[in-house]
């Protein structure tokens, strides 16, 4: 792998890792969608593909939808299984996190790949695809959870099955319509994000055992984003794509801009940053009314300014690399800024992990000045099942080894659970 490729892949990995760590302040579908959009914007920014710049916002929106949809999955108790003091439960926890992370990557990478592979001669029929994914999700959920009672996270929700069904429908669509590069990208990103989630849980356990004074949950979140982002970038830069992408209609880019910079941030604000929510977050702090009010007002003003800036940029004719860079830096900076607010900066609270988001952003900007051609010389068009199966087998082997190590370094941790 050449230096240009390494830098480009690292930029995308650090971007999605930072965004996914920031997502820990907000959670749920809207937080994951924001992070997914940032990952795709980083990918387009480093791609050096002029035709991709023109549909920057549409690619980012498809990525946001894919990563965001899987934000419905409950995994808190599964993390607890991975912290167990016995091998069967620890292995179960890490393997199920591999599955859950894999679903994040499958949908996020898959829908991003479809946006990249859609061309004038072979356009993705998005309404039909989404209808098939919804149907597939409901059918698989009904079969596995309601009929066969295969439960991963009792007594939590089992929406992983909906995401599994949606992923299966998406991959079936790709296979039928010969979107082979998108299919390859879905598998690779799924493997990366899945391993990142399981490995991140091990790092969290290790950090707690060593009594490291840091938010180790955030380390786990960064891990899934970093490994998912690097896998996404590697999958894109090592695959073949149509030489020319169709230029989207102006209204399509405007609609994507509204979704990315207005609708998703509004939902994040409503669920995590409005005055009543900030009051609850600052519970236990004396005179919390003013910090809560200042937090809510600052967050709303910041998000409005960001949305207006993005909208004014979208009204330009054509999109170039500098525009893609603008959208990427703006959306990531907004996420970091409101992470400070959510963490209680106006009440004098600021965690080290939030400061590290800024450090990551500075490193990303430093590396961005050293970007070159990121695509591999020898690129492939198909998923090559044998190679992917070998990577899958290797990942599972490493997870088994991590499970053995984990149960031998502690005798029980807070938050641990047993499934069996």
C-alpha positions in Angstrom: 0.0 0.0 0.0 1.4 3.4 -1.0 1.7 6.5 1.2 -1.2 8.3 -0.6 -3.5 5.3 0.0 -2.5 5.0 3.6 -3.1 8.6 4.4 -6.5 8.6 2.6 -7.6 5.5 4.5 -6.4 6.9 7.8 -8.3 10.2 7.2 -11.6 8.3 6.7 -10.9 6.0 9.6 -10.1 8.8 12.0 -13.1 10.9 10.8 -15.7 8.1 11.3 -13.9 7.1 14.5 -14.2 10.6 15.9 -17.7 11.0 14.7 -18.8 7.7 16.2 -17.1 8.6 19.5 -19.0 11.9 19.5 -22.2 9.9 18.7 -21.9 8.5 22.3 -23.2 11.8 23.6 -26.4 11.5 21.6 -27.0 7.9 20.6 -29.8 6.3 18.7 -30.6 6.6 15.0 -30.0 10.4 14.7 -26.6 10.2 16.3 -25.5 7.3 14.1 -26.8 9.1 11.0 -24.8 12.2 11.7 -21.7 10.1 12.1 -22.4 8.1 8.9 -22.7 11.3 7.0 -19.4 12.5 8.2 -17.7 9.3 7.2 -19.0 9.5 3.7 -18.0 13.2 3.4 -14.5 12.3 4.4 -14.4 9.6 1.8 -15.6 11.9 -1.0 -13.2 14.6 0.1 -10.1 12.3 -0.2 -11.3 10.5 -3.3 -10.0 12.9 -5.9 -13.0 12.0 -8.1 -14.4 15.1 -9.7 -17.6 13.3 -10.7 -18.2 12.2 -7.1 -17.8 15.7 -5.8 -20.9 16.7 -7.8 -23.0 14.2 -5.8 -21.3 14.7 -2.5 -24.4 15.4 -0.5 -26.4 12.5 -2.0 -23.6 10.0 -1.2 -23.4 11.4 2.4 -27.2 11.1 2.8 -27.2 7.5 1.7 -24.4 6.7 4.1 -26.2 8.6 6.9 -29.4 6.5 6.2 -27.4 3.2 6.3 -25.5 3.8 9.4 -28.4 5.6 11.1 -30.9 2.8 10.5 -28.9 0.4 12.5 -28.8 2.9 15.4 -32.1 1.3 16.5 -30.2 -1.8 17.7 -29.9 -2.2 21.4 -26.4 -3.4 22.4 -25.8 -2.2 26.0 -26.5 -5.6 27.6 -24.4 -7.3 24.9 -21.5 -5.2 26.0 -22.1 -6.5 29.5 -21.9 -10.1 28.2 -18.4 -9.3 26.8 -17.4 -8.1 30.3 -18.4 -11.5 31.9 -15.9 -13.5 34.0 -16.5 -16.8 32.2 -15.6 -17.8 28.6 -19.0 -18.8 27.2 -20.7 -15.5 28.0 -17.7 -13.4 27.1 -17.4 -15.2 23.7 -21.1 -14.8 23.1 -20.9 -11.0 23.9 -17.9 -10.4 21.6 -19.4 -12.4 18.8 -22.8 -10.7 19.0 -21.0 -7.3 19.0 -19.2 -8.6 15.9 -22.7 -9.3 14.4 -24.2 -6.0 15.5 -21.2 -4.0 14.2 -21.3 -6.0 11.0 -24.8 -4.9 10.5 -23.8 -1.3 10.9 -21.1 -1.7 8.3 -23.2 -3.8 5.9 -26.0 -1.2 5.7 -23.7 1.9 5.9 -21.1 0.6 3.5 -23.7 -1.0 1.2 -25.8 2.0 0.6 -22.7 4.2 0.2 -21.5 1.7 -2.4 -24.8 1.8 -4.3 -24.6 5.6 -4.5 -21.1 5.3 -5.9 -21.9 2.6 -8.4 -25.1 4.2 -9.7 -24.6 5.4 -13.2 -26.5 6.7 -16.2 -26.8 3.3 -17.7 -27.5 1.5 -14.4 -29.3 3.8 -11.9 -30.3 2.5 -8.5 -34.1 2.4 -8.1 -34.1 3.8 -4.6 -37.9 3.7 -3.9 -38.1 0.0 -4.9 -34.9 -0.9 -3.0 -36.1 0.8 0.2 -39.5 -0.9 0.0 -37.7 -4.3 -0.4 -35.5 -3.5 2.6 -38.4 -2.6 4.8 -40.3 -5.8 3.8 -37.2 -7.9 4.3 -36.6 -6.4 7.8 -40.2 -7.0 8.9 -40.2 -10.6 7.5 -36.9 -11.6 9.1 -37.9 -10.0 12.4 -41.3 -11.8 12.3 -39.6 -15.2 11.5 -36.6 -15.1 13.9 -38.0 -13.1 16.8 -41.7 -13.7 16.8 -42.0 -17.2 15.5 -38.6 -18.9 16.3 -38.0 -16.7 19.4 -34.3 -16.4 18.6 -33.3 -13.6 21.0 -30.0 -11.9 21.2 -30.6 -9.2 23.8 -33.4 -10.1 26.2 -35.1 -8.3 27.7 -34.0 -5.4 25.4 -35.4 -4.9 21.9 -34.4 -7.3 19.1 -34.3 -4.8 16.3 -31.0 -6.4 15.1 -33.3 -8.8 13.3 -34.9 -6.0 11.3 -31.5 -4.7 10.3 -30.5 -8.2 9.3 -33.5 -8.6 7.1 -32.9 -5.2 5.5 -29.3 -6.1 4.9 -30.3 -9.4 3.3 -32.8 -7.6 1.0 -30.2 -5.0 0.0 -27.5 -7.6 -0.8 -30.0 -9.6 -2.8 -30.8 -6.5 -4.8 -27.1 -5.9 -5.4 -26.6 -9.5 -6.6 -29.7 -9.4 -8.9 -28.7 -6.0 -10.4 -25.0 -6.8 -10.6 -23.8 -4.0 -8.3 -20.8 -6.1 -7.5 -18.5 -3.4 -6.2 -21.2 -2.2 -3.8 -21.7 -5.7 -2.6 -17.9 -6.1 -2.0 -17.9 -2.8 -0.2 -20.8 -3.9 2.1 -19.0 -7.1 3.1 -15.7 -5.4 3.7 -17.2 -2.6 5.7 -19.3 -5.0 7.7 -16.2 -7.1 8.6 -14.3 -4.0 9.6 -17.0 -2.4 11.8 -17.9 -5.8 13.3 -14.3 -6.5 14.4 -14.0 -2.9 15.6 -17.0 -3.3 17.9 -15.8 -6.6 19.4 -12.2 -5.4 19.7 -13.4 -2.1 21.3 -15.3 -4.0 23.9 -12.1 -5.9 24.8 -10.2 -2.6 25.0 -13.0 -1.3 27.3 -12.6 -4.3 29.6 -8.8 -4.0 29.6 -8.9 -0.3 30.4 -11.3 -1.0 33.3 -9.0 -3.8 34.7 -6.0 -1.5 34.4 -8.1 1.3 36.1 -7.2 3.8 33.4 -8.9 7.1 34.3 -10.6 7.6 30.9 -14.0 7.1 29.3 -13.4 3.5 28.1 -16.9 3.3 26.6 -15.8 6.1 24.3 -12.8 4.0 23.3 -15.1 1.2 22.2 -17.2 3.7 20.2 -14.1 5.1 18.5 -12.9 1.6 17.7 -16.0 0.6 15.7 -15.9 3.9 13.8 -12.2 3.7 13.1 -12.2 0.1 11.9 -15.4 0.6 10.0 -14.1 3.8 8.4 -10.8 2.2 7.4 -12.6 -0.8 5.9 -15.0 1.5 4.1 -12.1 3.5 2.6 -10.1 0.4 1.7 -13.1 -1.2 0.1 -13.8 1.9 -2.1 -10.2 2.5 -3.1 -9.5 -1.1 -4.0 -12.7 -1.6 -6.1 -13.7 -0.6 -9.6 -16.4 2.0 -10.1 -18.1 3.6 -13.1 -15.9 6.2 -14.7 -18.6 8.8 -14.8 -21.4 9.4 -12.3 -24.7 11.2 -13.3 -24.9 14.8 -12.1 -27.8 15.1 -9.6 -30.6 17.5 -10.1 -30.2 20.7 -8.1 -33.2 20.0 -6.0 -31.8 16.6 -5.0 -28.6 18.2 -3.6 -30.7 20.8 -1.8 -32.9 18.1 -0.3 -29.9 16.2 0.9 -28.4 19.4 2.4 -31.6 20.0 4.4 -31.6 16.4 5.6 -27.9 16.4 6.6 -27.6 19.9 8.1 -31.1 20.6 9.3 -33.3 17.6 9.9 -30.8 15.3 11.5 -29.3 18.0 13.7 -32.8 19.2 14.7 -33.6 15.7 15.9 -30.3 15.5 17.8 -31.1 18.9 19.4 -34.7 17.8 20.3 -33.5 14.6 21.9 -30.3 15.7 23.6 -29.8 19.5 23.7 -33.1 21.2 24.4 -33.5 23.0 27.8 -35.5 20.3 29.6 -33.0 17.7 28.5 -30.0 19.7 29.6 -31.6 20.3 33.0 -31.7 16.5 33.5 -28.1 16.1 32.3 -26.9 18.8 34.8 -28.9 17.3 37.7 -26.9 17.6 40.9 -25.2 20.8 39.9 -26.2 23.9 41.9 -27.8 26.8 39.9 -28.1 24.6 36.9 -30.8 26.7 35.2 -28.5 29.2 33.6 -25.9 26.7 32.3 -28.8 24.6 30.9 -30.3 27.6 29.2 -27.0 28.8 27.8 -26.2 25.3 26.5 -29.5 25.0 24.7 -29.3 28.5 23.2 -25.7 28.0 22.1 -26.5 24.6 20.6 -29.5 26.0 18.7 -27.6 29.0 17.4 -24.6 26.9 16.3 -26.8 24.4 14.4 -28.8 27.1 12.7 -25.6 28.9 11.6 -24.2 25.6 10.3 -27.4 24.8 8.4 -27.4 28.3 6.8 -23.7 28.1 5.8 -24.3 24.7 4.2 -27.4 25.9 2.4 -25.6 29.0 1.0 -22.8 26.7 -0.2 -25.3 24.4 -1.9 -26.8 27.2 -3.9 -23.5 27.5 -5.9 -23.4 26.1 -9.4 -21.4 22.9 -9.4 -19.5 21.2 -6.5 -15.7 20.9 -6.4 -13.2 19.4 -4.0 -13.1 22.6 -1.9 -16.9 22.3 -1.5 -16.7 18.7 -0.4 -14.0 19.7 2.1 -16.2 22.5 3.4 -19.2 20.2 4.0 -17.0 17.6 5.7 -15.2 20.0 8.0 -18.4 21.9 8.8 -20.4 18.8 9.8 -17.6 17.2 11.9 -16.9 20.6 13.6 -20.5 21.0 14.4 -20.6 17.5 15.9 -17.6 18.2 18.1 -19.0 21.6 19.2 -22.3 20.3 20.4 -20.5 17.4 22.1 -18.9 19.9 24.3 -22.3 21.4 25.0 -23.9 18.1 25.7 -21.0 17.3 28.1 -21.8 20.4 30.2 -19.1 22.9 29.1 -21.3 25.8 30.2 -21.4 24.3 33.7 -17.6 24.1 33.8 -17.6 20.4 32.8 -15.3 19.1 30.0 -14.1 15.5 29.6 -10.7 14.6 28.2 -12.3 12.4 25.5 -14.0 15.5 24.0 -10.8 17.4 23.9 -9.3 14.5 21.9 -12.0 14.9 19.3 -10.4 18.3 18.6 -7.0 16.7 18.4 -8.3 14.2 15.9 -9.7 17.0 13.8 -6.4 18.8 13.8 -4.6 15.6 12.8 -7.1 15.0 10.0 -6.6 18.5 8.7 -2.8 18.1 8.8 -3.0 14.8 6.9 -5.5 16.4 4.4 -2.7 18.6 3.1 -0.7 15.5 2.1 -3.4 13.8 0.1 -2.7 12.2 -3.3 -4.3 9.6 -5.5 -5.9 7.1 -3.1 -7.0 4.4 -5.6 -5.1 1.1 -5.9 -3.6 0.3 -9.3 -5.0 -3.2 -9.3 -8.7 -2.9 -8.4 -11.3 -5.6 -8.4 -15.0 -5.6 -9.2 -16.3 -8.7 -7.4 -16.6 -9.7 -3.7 -14.4 -12.8 -4.1 -16.2 -15.0 -1.4 -13.1 -17.1 -0.7 -11.0 -14.1 0.5 -13.9 -12.7 2.5 -14.5 -16.0 4.2 -10.8 -16.2 5.1 -11.0 -12.7 6.6 -14.2 -13.7 8.5 -12.5 -16.8 9.8 -9.4 -14.8 10.9 -11.6 -12.2 12.7 -13.6 -14.9 14.6 -10.3 -16.6 15.6 -8.9 -13.3 17.0 -12.2 -12.7 18.8 -12.0 -16.2 20.4 -8.4 -15.3 21.5 -9.6 -12.0 23.0 -12.3 -13.8 24.9 -9.8 -16.2 26.5 -7.5 -13.3 27.4 -10.5 -11.3 28.8 -11.7 -13.9 31.2 -8.2 -14.5 32.6 -7.4 -10.9 33.5 -10.3 -10.1 35.8 -12.6 -11.8 38.3 -15.7 -9.7 37.6 -16.5 -6.2 36.5 -19.3 -3.7 37.1 -21.8 -3.9 34.3 -21.1 -7.5 33.5 -24.0 -9.8 32.5 -24.4 -13.5 31.9 -26.6 -14.7 29.0 -26.4 -18.3 30.0 
